[in-house]
Amino acid sequence: MRILTGIQASGRPHLGNILGAIKPAIELSKQASNESFLFIADLHTLTSLKDGKVLTENTNAIAAAWLAFGFDASKNYFYRQSRLASYHTELMWYLNCFTPFPMLANAHSFKDKSEKLADVNAGLFTYPVLQAADIMLYDAHLVPVGKDQRQHLEMSRDIGGAFNRQYNAEVLVLPEARIDENVMTIPGIDGQKMSKSLNNYIDIFLDEKELLKVVKRIVTDATPLEEPKNPDTCNVVKLYSLVAKTEEIQTMRENYQRGGYGYGHAKQALHEVLVREFAKERELFNYYMSNLPELEAKLKEGEGRAEVVAKNTISRVRKALNFD
């Protein structure tokens, strides 16, 4: 089974990305029958982030984070979209010519911003077509996505199906979406879903002092230290429960219900468990970020291997178009 995952380089990976996407995807990649393609979608990121220096820093951080959490770059495919841009954008153009305008106008990525068209660039409008090219360029069978990306996967299948029907051949592999209905929603420090856009995220790769500052910003109510507190409604407990050991979670809940235990104590405990539970990953992340040539070498190796697959697909497509 060939599985493909793309990650935008809009920022460094945060706790929500790690628990909700990175760790599950890596576990999937470890299954013997699976072959994983993991790419950093830096071309897509250009729709919102134009600063090349920041884009490169984010790309390195994403690559370092995946390696730190155990992604096997030698067994699987690990690459930057931009380094294989000639293949991605060539296939995108062919697919553009099979994509009806109303389909793109109805895409969530466009409709959500269509009230302010001055803020919509052509890249955002054609985002689903590039996404379709990203997937079908590598003959991906399965694409793990959140519920919000279901529509884009259906569009990829529709566009690829239109191409195949035109040439009466299975030129492109039509992908299936893998939507985990039980995927965790990780709360941010304000209680809403953790998100870079809301600036409510926890970056576990910060140094310990900076990480503590973020943890201390977690929103809590004004219940005095000496009074009992409800652990079921507290953002600190919710986050703690995602990373701490079972007995530690139970102890914190009992402390809340008994009283005499303040939110400051709980935040300190959360900080300690984040540092402890991700100690190895934090060390590896810092290693790769301090040894960028080694990180670059792993990406280049993956890009060389991915290029072989991309060339084969483009060759099939050109043959169908009689462009060969």
C-alpha positions as CSV (number, residue, x, y, z in Angstrom):
1,M,0.0,0.0,0.0
2,R,1.4,3.4,-1.0
3,I,0.5,6.1,1.4
4,L,1.1,9.8,0.8
5,T,1.2,12.7,3.3
6,G,1.9,16.4,2.6
7,I,2.7,19.0,5.3
8,Q,2.6,22.7,4.6
9,A,5.6,24.7,5.8
10,S,3.6,27.5,7.4
11,G,5.3,27.1,10.8
12,R,7.1,24.7,13.1
13,P,5.2,21.6,14.1
14,H,3.3,22.0,17.4
15,L,1.9,19.5,19.9
16,G,-1.4,19.3,18.0
17,N,0.5,18.3,14.8
18,I,2.6,15.8,16.6
19,L,-0.2,14.0,18.5
20,G,-2.9,14.3,15.8
21,A,-0.8,13.7,12.6
22,I,2.9,13.0,12.9
23,K,2.8,10.1,15.4
24,P,-0.2,8.3,13.7
25,A,1.4,8.7,10.2
26,I,4.7,7.3,11.4
27,E,3.0,4.3,13.0
28,L,1.2,3.7,9.7
29,S,4.6,3.9,7.8
30,K,6.1,1.2,10.1
31,Q,3.7,-1.5,8.9
32,A,5.6,-3.9,6.7
33,S,3.1,-3.8,3.8
34,N,3.1,0.1,3.6
35,E,5.3,2.4,1.6
36,S,5.1,6.1,2.7
37,F,5.7,9.2,0.7
38,L,6.1,12.2,3.1
39,F,6.7,15.6,1.5
40,I,6.9,19.1,2.7
41,A,4.4,21.2,0.6
42,D,6.5,24.3,0.3
43,L,4.9,25.2,-3.1
44,H,1.5,25.2,-1.4
45,T,2.8,27.3,1.4
46,L,3.6,30.1,-1.0
47,T,-0.1,30.9,-1.2
48,S,0.2,32.4,2.3
49,L,3.9,32.8,3.1
50,K,6.2,34.7,0.8
51,D,9.3,35.1,3.0
52,G,11.8,32.6,1.6
53,K,14.0,32.6,4.6
54,V,11.1,31.8,7.0
55,L,9.9,29.2,4.6
56,T,13.3,27.5,4.6
57,E,13.5,27.6,8.4
58,N,10.0,26.1,8.7
59,T,10.9,23.4,6.2
60,N,14.0,22.4,8.1
61,A,12.0,22.3,11.4
62,I,9.3,20.1,9.9
63,A,11.9,17.7,8.5
64,A,13.8,17.6,11.8
65,A,10.6,16.9,13.7
66,W,9.5,14.0,11.6
67,L,13.0,12.4,11.8
68,A,13.1,13.1,15.6
69,F,9.8,11.1,16.0
70,G,11.2,8.1,14.1
71,F,10.2,8.5,10.4
72,D,12.4,6.1,8.5
73,A,13.7,8.1,5.6
74,S,15.7,5.2,4.1
75,K,12.7,2.9,3.9
76,N,10.2,5.5,2.8
77,Y,10.3,8.7,0.6
78,F,11.1,12.0,2.2
79,Y,11.3,15.1,0.0
80,R,10.5,18.8,-0.6
81,Q,7.8,19.5,-3.2
82,S,9.7,22.4,-4.6
83,R,12.8,20.3,-5.4
84,L,10.6,18.3,-7.8
85,A,8.5,21.2,-8.9
86,S,9.0,20.6,-12.6
87,Y,7.1,17.3,-12.3
88,H,4.4,18.6,-9.9
89,T,3.7,21.7,-12.0
90,E,3.8,19.9,-15.3
91,L,1.2,17.4,-14.1
92,M,-0.8,20.2,-12.5
93,W,-1.1,22.0,-15.9
94,Y,-2.3,18.8,-17.6
95,L,-4.9,18.3,-14.8
96,N,-5.9,22.0,-14.9
97,C,-7.1,21.4,-18.5
98,F,-9.5,18.7,-17.1
99,T,-10.8,20.7,-14.2
100,P,-14.1,22.6,-14.6
101,F,-14.2,26.1,-13.2
102,P,-17.2,25.5,-10.9
103,M,-15.4,22.7,-9.2
104,L,-12.6,25.1,-8.1
105,A,-15.1,27.8,-7.2
106,N,-16.9,25.4,-4.9
107,A,-13.7,24.3,-3.1
108,H,-13.6,25.1,0.6
109,S,-10.1,26.5,0.2
110,F,-11.5,29.2,-2.1
111,K,-15.0,29.7,-0.8
112,D,-13.8,30.4,2.7
113,K,-12.0,33.5,1.4
114,S,-14.2,34.4,-1.6
115,E,-15.9,37.3,0.2
116,K,-12.5,39.2,0.0
117,L,-11.4,38.3,-3.5
118,A,-8.5,40.8,-3.4
119,D,-6.9,38.4,-0.8
120,V,-7.3,35.4,-3.1
121,N,-4.3,34.6,-5.4
122,A,-4.4,32.2,-8.3
123,G,-2.4,29.8,-6.4
124,L,-5.1,29.5,-3.7
125,F,-7.8,29.1,-6.4
126,T,-6.0,26.2,-8.1
127,Y,-4.7,24.7,-4.9
128,P,-6.8,21.5,-5.3
129,V,-5.3,20.8,-8.7
130,L,-1.8,21.0,-7.4
131,Q,-2.9,18.8,-4.6
132,A,-4.3,16.3,-7.1
133,A,-1.0,16.4,-9.0
134,D,1.0,15.9,-5.7
135,I,-0.9,12.7,-5.0
136,M,-1.3,11.1,-8.5
137,L,2.3,11.9,-9.4
138,Y,3.4,9.2,-7.0
139,D,0.6,6.6,-7.7
140,A,-0.6,7.0,-4.1
141,H,-3.3,4.5,-3.0
142,L,-4.1,6.1,0.3
143,V,-4.0,9.7,1.6
144,P,-4.6,10.2,5.4
145,V,-6.5,13.5,5.8
146,G,-8.8,15.3,8.2
147,K,-12.5,15.7,7.6
148,D,-11.9,19.2,6.2
149,Q,-9.8,17.7,3.4
150,R,-12.3,15.1,2.3
151,Q,-13.7,17.4,-0.5
152,H,-10.2,17.9,-2.0
153,L,-9.6,14.2,-2.2
154,E,-12.9,13.7,-3.9
155,M,-11.9,16.4,-6.4
156,S,-8.5,14.6,-7.0
157,R,-10.4,11.4,-7.9
158,D,-12.8,13.3,-10.1
159,I,-10.0,15.1,-12.0
160,G,-7.9,11.9,-12.4
161,G,-11.0,10.0,-13.5
162,A,-11.8,12.6,-16.2
163,F,-8.2,12.2,-17.5
164,N,-8.4,8.4,-17.5
165,R,-11.8,8.4,-19.3
166,Q,-10.5,10.8,-22.0
167,Y,-7.7,8.4,-22.9
168,N,-9.6,5.2,-22.1
169,A,-6.8,4.0,-19.9
170,E,-5.9,3.8,-16.2
171,V,-3.1,6.3,-16.7
172,L,-3.5,7.8,-13.2
173,V,-4.0,5.9,-9.9
174,L,-7.1,7.3,-8.2
175,P,-6.4,7.8,-4.5
176,E,-8.6,6.9,-1.6
177,A,-9.0,9.1,1.5
178,R,-8.2,7.7,4.9
179,I,-10.2,9.7,7.4
180,D,-9.8,8.7,11.0
181,E,-13.1,9.6,12.7
182,N,-11.4,9.2,16.0
183,V,-8.5,11.5,15.4
184,M,-7.7,13.5,18.5
185,T,-8.6,17.2,18.6
186,I,-5.8,18.8,20.6
187,P,-6.9,21.8,22.7
188,G,-4.8,25.0,22.5
189,I,-3.7,27.1,25.5
190,D,-7.1,29.0,25.1
191,G,-9.2,25.9,25.0
192,Q,-9.9,26.1,21.2
193,K,-8.4,23.7,18.8
194,M,-4.6,24.1,18.7
195,S,-3.7,26.1,15.6
196,K,-0.9,28.2,14.3
197,S,-3.5,30.7,12.9
198,L,-4.9,31.2,16.4
199,N,-1.4,31.4,18.0
200,N,-2.6,29.1,20.8
201,Y,-0.1,26.3,20.2
202,I,2.6,24.7,22.3
203,D,5.9,24.2,20.5
204,I,7.5,21.3,22.4
205,F,10.9,22.0,20.8
206,L,11.4,25.3,22.6
207,D,14.1,25.5,25.2
208,E,12.7,24.7,28.7
209,K,12.4,28.3,29.9
210,E,10.5,29.4,26.8
211,L,8.3,26.3,26.9
212,L,7.4,27.1,30.5
213,K,6.4,30.6,29.5
214,V,4.0,29.2,27.0
215,V,2.5,26.7,29.4
216,K,2.0,29.4,32.0
217,R,-0.3,31.2,29.4
218,I,-2.8,28.4,29.4
219,V,-6.2,29.9,30.2
220,T,-7.8,28.8,33.5
221,D,-10.7,30.1,35.6
222,A,-10.3,32.2,38.8
223,T,-11.0,29.4,41.4
224,P,-8.8,30.1,44.5
225,L,-5.9,27.7,45.3
226,E,-7.5,26.3,48.4
227,E,-10.9,25.4,46.8
228,P,-11.7,22.2,44.8
229,K,-11.6,22.4,41.0
230,N,-13.2,20.6,38.2
231,P,-10.6,18.6,36.3
232,D,-13.0,17.9,33.4
233,T,-13.3,21.5,32.4
234,C,-9.6,22.6,32.8
235,N,-7.4,23.1,29.8
236,V,-4.3,22.2,31.8
237,V,-5.7,18.8,32.8
238,K,-6.9,18.1,29.2
239,L,-3.4,18.7,27.9
240,Y,-1.7,16.8,30.8
241,S,-4.0,13.8,30.1
242,L,-2.6,13.6,26.5
243,V,1.0,13.1,27.6
244,A,1.2,12.0,31.2
245,K,1.2,8.5,32.6
246,T,-2.2,7.0,33.8
247,E,-1.3,7.2,37.5
248,E,0.0,10.8,37.1
249,I,-3.3,11.8,35.5
250,Q,-5.3,10.2,38.3
251,T,-3.1,12.0,40.9
252,M,-3.7,15.4,39.3
253,R,-7.5,14.8,39.2
254,E,-7.5,13.9,42.9
255,N,-5.5,17.0,43.7
256,Y,-8.0,19.2,41.8
257,Q,-11.0,17.6,43.6
258,R,-9.4,17.8,47.0
259,G,-8.4,21.5,46.9
260,G,-5.2,23.1,48.0
261,Y,-3.7,22.6,44.6
262,G,-3.4,25.6,42.3
263,Y,-3.3,26.0,38.6
264,G,0.3,27.1,38.9
265,H,1.1,23.6,40.3
266,A,-0.7,22.0,37.5
267,K,1.1,24.0,34.8
268,Q,4.5,23.2,36.4
269,A,3.5,19.5,36.3
270,L,2.5,19.8,32.6
271,H,5.8,21.5,31.7
272,E,7.8,18.8,33.5
273,V,5.9,16.0,31.7
274,L,6.3,17.6,28.3
275,V,10.1,17.9,28.8
276,R,10.3,14.3,30.1
277,E,8.1,12.5,27.6
278,F,9.6,14.2,24.6
279,A,13.2,14.3,25.9
280,K,14.6,12.1,23.1
281,E,12.7,13.9,20.4
282,R,13.7,17.3,21.6
283,E,17.4,16.1,21.6
284,L,17.1,14.7,18.1
285,F,15.3,17.8,16.8
286,N,18.0,20.1,18.2
287,Y,20.7,17.8,16.7
288,Y,19.3,18.0,13.2
289,M,18.7,21.8,13.5
290,S,22.3,22.1,14.5
291,N,23.5,19.8,11.7
292,L,21.6,21.1,8.6
293,P,24.0,19.5,6.1
294,E,23.0,16.0,7.5
295,L,19.3,17.0,7.3
296,E,19.8,18.3,3.7
297,A,21.5,15.0,2.7
298,K,18.5,13.0,3.9
299,L,16.1,15.2,2.0
300,K,18.2,15.0,-1.2
301,E,18.4,11.3,-1.0
302,G,14.6,11.1,-0.7
303,E,14.2,13.5,-3.6
304,G,16.4,11.4,-5.8
305,R,14.3,8.3,-5.1
306,A,11.0,10.2,-5.5
307,E,12.1,11.6,-8.8
308,V,12.3,8.1,-10.3
309,V,8.6,7.6,-9.4
310,A,7.6,11.0,-10.7
311,K,9.4,10.5,-14.0
312,N,7.6,7.3,-14.6
313,T,4.2,8.9,-14.0
314,I,5.0,11.9,-16.3
315,S,6.2,9.5,-19.0
316,R,2.8,7.7,-18.9
317,V,0.9,10.9,-19.0
318,R,2.9,12.3,-21.9
319,K,2.4,9.1,-23.8
320,A,-1.4,9.3,-23.3
321,L,-1.3,12.9,-24.5
322,N,0.9,11.9,-27.4
323,F,3.5,14.4,-26.2
324,D,6.3,11.8,-26.1
